[in-house]
Amino acid sequence: RRNCGVAGIVPCPGRVVWGAVYRLTVEDIARLDRSEGHIPGRDPAANAYNKRDIAVLRDGARDDIIRAFTYIAVTMPGRHIPSAEYRGIMLRGARENGLPSDYLAALEAMEII
């Protein structure tokens, strides 16, 4: 719907993904599932995103772990580059949540269309 690439999480040794963790209600999760194109129980390849349980290291501390879930995009062929607007949304969220300056710099350096 955005007509551009979007953020995702992929394995990359030596790299980290920063973000925010939210406490959600069952209703919130159902709305997110619909918004992200995830239908529980459907063939995962038919979803736009699929849920994955993850361990989150609070503030990067290996001894302070939170159990959470995230949505992982179904891999699509081709190269997908975010728009300036989408990168701006990511940067605003990163700043509002106090993410590290080196992570902000990496977002700012991201190629855009």
Secondary structure, 3 states (H helix, E strand, C coil): CCCCCCCCCCCCCCCCCCCCCCCCCHHHHHHHHHHCCCCCCCCHHHCCEEEEEEEEEHHHCCCCEEEEEEEEECCCCCCCCCCHHHHHHHHHHHHHCCCCHHHHHHHHCCCCC
